[in-house]
C-alpha cells in the first residue's frame, strides 16, 4: 500500500499571515518588552532599551546568515563554546629520522680538447613527417 509523503518538509507552516510560529513569538516578545518600557519607564529608557530590544527581535525573526537563521547560528555557537571537544587525531610519538649530511658535488672538470655541445634540431619532427608525406609518391 502506498502512502503519500509531503514534499516540502523543510518549510515551516505559516501561523499568522506570512509568519511562522517562531517568527511570531520573537516579534510578539519584542513588542511586549517595548510596550512595557514605553508605559513604565521614561522616554530615554524606552529609547535606550525598548527600541534595541525590538530591533533584536526583528533580527532574530527574519535574519539569516549564509542561509541559516540567526537563532540557529547562536545555538550552534554556544554548543561549540561549551560542549566538550572531540579530537579525532592524536599525534603519535615516532622516533626522529636523521638524514645524512649532504655534501657539495664537485663540478666535472673538462679536458682542453673536450667541449660541451648541444644538439640543435633543425626542424621539428612533425614538419619533417609532413614534408615526407607531401613528396612521397602514392
C-alpha positions as CSV (number, residue, x, y, z in Angstrom):
1,X,0.0,0.0,0.0
2,X,1.4,3.4,-0.9
3,X,1.3,6.4,1.4
4,X,1.6,9.9,0.2
5,X,4.6,11.8,1.5
6,X,4.7,15.6,1.9
7,X,7.1,17.2,-0.5
8,X,8.3,20.2,1.4
9,X,9.3,19.1,4.9
10,X,11.7,22.0,5.4
11,X,9.1,24.7,5.0
12,X,7.6,25.6,8.3
13,X,3.8,26.2,8.3
14,X,2.5,29.7,8.5
15,X,0.6,30.7,11.6
16,X,-0.2,34.3,11.2
17,X,-0.1,35.6,7.7
18,X,3.4,35.2,6.3
19,X,4.9,34.4,9.7
20,X,5.6,31.0,11.1
21,X,5.3,30.3,14.8
22,X,8.9,31.2,15.8
23,X,8.9,34.5,13.9
24,X,5.6,35.4,15.5
25,X,6.9,34.6,19.0
26,X,10.0,36.7,18.5
27,X,8.1,39.7,17.2
28,X,5.4,39.5,20.0
29,X,8.0,39.0,22.7
30,X,10.0,42.1,21.5
31,X,6.8,44.1,21.2
32,X,5.7,43.2,24.7
33,X,9.1,44.3,26.2
34,X,9.0,47.5,24.2
35,X,5.4,48.3,25.3
36,X,6.3,47.6,29.0
37,X,9.3,50.0,28.8
38,X,7.1,52.6,27.0
39,X,4.4,52.7,29.7
40,X,6.5,52.1,32.8
41,X,9.8,53.9,32.2
42,X,10.8,57.3,30.9
43,X,11.2,58.1,27.3
44,X,15.0,57.9,27.4
45,X,14.9,54.4,29.0
46,X,12.4,53.3,26.3
47,X,14.7,54.7,23.6
48,X,17.8,53.1,25.1
49,X,16.3,49.7,26.0
50,X,12.9,49.2,24.3
51,X,13.8,50.1,20.7
52,X,17.0,48.0,20.6
53,X,15.1,45.0,22.1
54,X,12.5,45.3,19.3
55,X,15.3,45.6,16.7
56,X,16.9,42.5,18.1
57,X,13.6,40.7,18.0
58,X,13.2,41.6,14.3
59,X,16.8,40.4,13.6
60,X,16.1,37.1,15.4
61,X,12.8,36.6,13.5
62,X,13.9,37.5,9.9
63,X,17.7,37.5,9.9
64,X,19.7,34.9,8.0
65,X,23.5,34.4,7.6
66,X,24.7,32.2,4.8
67,X,21.3,30.6,4.6
68,X,20.9,29.8,8.3
69,X,18.6,31.6,10.7
70,X,20.2,33.7,13.3
71,X,18.8,31.7,16.3
72,X,20.3,28.5,14.8
73,X,23.7,30.2,14.5
74,X,23.6,31.4,18.0
75,X,22.6,28.0,19.3
76,X,25.4,26.3,17.4
77,X,27.9,28.9,18.6
78,X,27.0,28.1,22.3
79,X,27.3,24.4,21.6
80,X,30.7,24.9,20.1
81,X,31.9,27.0,23.0
82,X,30.5,25.0,25.9
83,X,30.4,21.4,24.6
84,X,33.3,19.1,25.1
85,X,35.6,18.8,22.2
86,X,36.2,15.5,20.4
87,X,39.7,15.2,18.9
88,X,39.8,12.7,16.1
89,X,43.5,12.8,15.5
90,X,46.2,12.4,18.1
91,X,49.9,12.8,17.5
92,X,51.8,9.5,17.8
93,X,55.4,9.7,19.1
94,X,57.7,8.4,16.4
95,X,61.5,8.4,16.5
96,X,63.1,11.2,14.6
97,X,64.6,10.4,11.3
98,X,68.2,11.5,10.9
99,X,69.3,12.1,7.4
100,X,73.0,12.1,6.4
101,X,74.6,15.5,5.7
102,X,74.6,16.5,2.1
103,X,77.9,17.1,0.5
104,X,78.6,19.5,-2.3
105,X,79.2,17.9,-5.6
106,X,82.3,19.0,-7.4
107,X,81.8,20.2,-10.9
108,X,83.1,17.9,-13.6
109,X,86.4,19.0,-14.9
110,X,86.7,19.1,-18.7
111,X,89.9,18.5,-20.6
112,X,91.0,21.1,-23.0
113,X,90.0,19.1,-26.1
114,X,86.6,18.2,-24.8
115,X,83.8,20.7,-25.4
116,X,80.2,20.5,-24.5
117,X,78.0,20.8,-27.5
118,X,74.2,21.0,-27.6
119,X,72.4,19.1,-30.3
120,X,70.1,21.5,-32.0
121,X,67.3,20.2,-34.0
122,X,66.9,21.9,-37.4
123,X,63.2,21.3,-37.8
124,X,60.6,19.7,-35.7
125,X,59.8,16.1,-36.3
126,X,56.3,16.9,-37.2
127,X,57.4,19.3,-40.0
128,X,59.7,16.6,-41.3
129,X,57.0,14.0,-41.4
130,X,54.7,16.4,-43.2
131,X,57.3,17.1,-45.8
132,X,57.9,13.4,-46.4
133,X,54.2,12.8,-46.8
134,X,53.9,15.6,-49.4
135,X,56.8,14.4,-51.6
136,X,56.2,10.6,-51.3
137,X,54.5,9.1,-54.4
138,X,51.5,7.0,-53.8
